[in-house]
Amino acid sequence: MTIQGQILDLIKTLQAENNTAVLFITHDMGVVAETADHTLVMFRGDAVECAPTPGLFSAPRQPYTRALLASVPAAGEMAAVSAPCRFPSVDLQTGETRRYPPETALPDRSQPPLLSVKNLVTRFPVKRGFFNQLTGHIHAVENVSFDLWPGETLSLVGESGCGKSTTGRSLIRMIQAQSGDVTLNGYSVLQADRAQQKRLRQDMQMIFRIPLPASTRG
């Protein structure tokens, strides 16, 4: 969040210096509350509410806006939640909500983990000079270890550039790790040959922030 805060401050400074209009497209309600003078809420392609930001947050008129604001968890509110939440869908005409049954099953940790990562290290070489000589390394991922059981969701969090995406890409060998061990269902991912790697990727895939690359066969 440090990088995000710096970028938002820079945008505010440039806006003040140049009297520039800014259009934010975001799902981060905290950024909306801090940054926007007016807010337009969209749902399924329609603009459902537009109002000055302070008024929209304090007294939303539309059911979807109220549900959207209510879905933002407060600090510590999710501590006892053991599985991903399913938020209700709002009927814009009636204001009624359809709630889905909550997931209550806890991960079964009596069995070995489905995914085990031990001391994963991924570094990128830095080359400089006329002869393109190696002068150092960027330590993108350094001795990362974790276990993940069936039915469990693990979040990797941190500011931009901290190594989250590089960790994910290293797990499925989109980029090559320098050392460590990644085991999927008992099979070593980093030591797998080409045929084994192809089979393993049927069970472990990456869904990108822009989802098109995930469905494009290359």
C-alpha positions in Angstrom: 0.0 0.0 0.0 3.0 2.3 0.3 3.5 2.5 -3.4 -0.3 3.1 -3.9 -0.2 6.0 -1.5 2.7 7.6 -3.2 1.0 7.3 -6.6 -2.2 8.8 -5.2 -0.3 11.7 -3.6 1.5 12.3 -6.9 -1.8 12.4 -8.8 -3.3 14.9 -6.3 -0.2 17.1 -6.7 -0.3 17.1 -10.5 -4.0 17.7 -10.4 -3.5 20.8 -8.1 -0.6 22.1 -10.2 -2.3 21.7 -13.6 -6.0 22.0 -12.7 -6.5 18.6 -14.2 -9.7 16.5 -14.1 -9.2 12.9 -13.0 -11.3 9.8 -13.6 -10.7 6.9 -11.2 -11.9 3.5 -12.3 -11.5 1.3 -9.2 -13.1 -1.3 -6.9 -11.1 0.0 -3.9 -13.7 1.9 -1.8 -10.9 3.2 0.5 -9.3 5.0 -2.5 -12.8 6.3 -3.5 -13.4 7.8 -0.1 -10.0 9.4 0.1 -9.7 10.7 -3.4 -13.0 11.3 -5.3 -15.2 14.4 -5.1 -18.1 12.6 -6.8 -18.7 8.9 -7.2 -20.7 7.0 -9.8 -21.7 3.4 -8.9 -22.1 0.9 -11.7 -23.8 -2.5 -11.7 -24.1 -4.9 -14.6 -23.4 -2.1 -17.1 -25.8 0.5 -15.6 -25.1 3.6 -13.6 -27.2 3.1 -10.5 -26.2 6.1 -8.3 -24.2 9.2 -8.7 -23.6 11.6 -5.8 -20.9 13.6 -3.9 -18.6 11.1 -2.3 -19.2 12.1 1.4 -23.0 11.9 0.9 -22.8 8.6 -1.0 -20.8 7.0 1.8 -22.9 8.4 4.7 -26.4 8.0 3.1 -26.4 5.8 0.0 -29.9 5.8 -1.7 -29.7 2.6 -3.8 -29.8 -1.0 -2.4 -26.8 -2.0 -4.5 -24.7 0.9 -3.2 -25.6 0.0 0.4 -24.7 -3.6 -0.2 -21.5 -2.6 -1.8 -20.4 -0.4 1.1 -21.5 -3.1 3.6 -19.4 -5.7 1.9 -16.1 -3.9 2.8 -14.8 -5.6 5.9 -13.5 -3.6 8.8 -10.1 -4.4 10.3 -10.3 -7.7 12.3 -13.9 -8.4 11.1 -12.8 -11.4 9.0 -10.7 -13.0 11.7 -13.1 -15.8 12.5 -14.1 -16.5 8.8 -12.6 -19.8 7.8 -13.6 -19.8 4.1 -14.2 -17.3 1.3 -17.4 -15.3 1.7 -20.2 -15.3 -0.8 -21.7 -11.8 -0.8 -25.4 -11.4 -1.7 -26.7 -10.3 -5.1 -29.0 -7.3 -4.9 -32.2 -6.9 -6.9 -32.2 -3.3 -8.0 -36.0 -3.1 -8.3 -37.0 -4.5 -4.9 -33.8 -4.1 -2.9 -34.0 -7.8 -1.9 -30.9 -9.8 -1.6 -30.2 -13.4 -2.5 -27.8 -15.0 -0.1 -25.9 -18.1 -1.0 -25.2 -20.8 1.6 -21.9 -20.0 3.4 -19.0 -22.3 3.0 -18.4 -24.0 6.4 -16.0 -26.8 5.7 -12.6 -26.4 7.2 -9.4 -27.6 5.4 -8.5 -31.2 6.3 -5.0 -30.9 7.7 -4.8 -34.6 8.8 -3.4 -35.3 5.3 -0.2 -34.0 3.7 -0.5 -30.6 2.1 -1.6 -30.4 -1.6 1.1 -27.8 -2.3 4.3 -27.4 -0.3 6.9 -24.7 -0.9 10.2 -24.8 0.8 12.9 -22.1 0.8 12.0 -20.8 -2.7 14.6 -18.4 -4.1 14.2 -16.5 -7.4 16.7 -13.9 -8.5 17.1 -11.8 -11.6 20.6 -11.0 -13.0 21.7 -7.4 -13.4 24.1 -6.8 -16.3 25.8 -3.5 -17.1 28.6 -2.1 -19.2 29.8 -2.5 -22.8 30.4 -6.2 -22.3 27.0 -6.8 -20.6 28.8 -8.1 -17.5 27.0 -9.5 -14.5 27.2 -7.0 -11.7 24.6 -8.3 -9.2 21.2 -9.9 -8.7 17.7 -8.6 -7.8 16.5 -10.7 -4.9 12.8 -11.0 -6.0 11.9 -14.0 -3.8 14.1 -15.1 -0.9 13.6 -18.3 1.0 9.8 -18.3 0.9 8.1 -21.3 2.5 4.4 -22.2 2.9 2.0 -25.2 2.8 -1.5 -25.2 1.2 -4.1 -27.9 2.0 -7.1 -29.0 -0.2 -10.0 -26.6 0.4 -7.8 -23.9 1.7 -7.2 -20.4 0.3 -3.9 -18.7 0.9 -3.4 -15.0 0.1 0.0 -13.5 -0.8 -0.2 -9.8 0.1 2.2 -6.9 0.0 3.0 -3.7 -1.9 3.9 -3.6 -5.6 7.2 -5.1 -6.3 7.4 -7.2 -3.1 7.6 -10.6 -5.0 4.0 -11.8 -5.0 3.6 -12.4 -8.8 7.2 -13.7 -9.1 6.4 -16.3 -6.4 3.4 -17.4 -8.4 5.2 -17.6 -11.7 8.1 -19.5 -10.0 5.7 -22.1 -8.7 4.6 -23.1 -12.1 8.0 -22.5 -13.8 6.9 -19.6 -15.9 10.2 -18.2 -14.6 13.1 -20.3 -13.3 13.8 -20.4 -9.6 17.4 -20.6 -8.4 16.7 -22.9 -5.5 14.1 -24.4 -3.2 11.5 -27.1 -3.6 7.9 -27.0 -4.8 5.9 -30.2 -4.3 2.4 -30.6 -5.8 0.5 -33.7 -4.6 3.8 -35.4 -3.8 5.5 -34.6 -7.1 8.4 -32.2 -7.4 7.5 -29.3 -9.7 11.0 -27.8 -10.0 12.6 -31.1 -10.8 9.9 -32.3 -13.3 11.0 -33.0 -16.9 9.0 -31.6 -19.9 6.4 -34.4 -19.9 5.9 -34.4 -16.2 5.7 -30.6 -16.2 2.9 -30.7 -18.8 0.9 -33.1 -16.6 1.4 -31.0 -13.5 0.2 -27.9 -15.2 -3.2 -29.6 -15.8 -3.6 -29.5 -12.0 -1.9 -26.1 -11.2 -2.7 -23.1 -13.3 -2.5 -19.3 -13.0 -5.5 -17.0 -13.5 -4.1 -13.6 -14.5 -5.4 -10.2 -13.4 -6.3 -9.8 -17.1 -7.9 -13.3 -17.6 -7.4 -13.6 -21.4 -3.8 -15.0 -21.2 -5.1 -17.7 -18.8 -7.4 -19.1 -21.5 -5.0 -18.6 -24.5 -3.2 -21.7 -25.4 0.4 -21.1 -26.4 
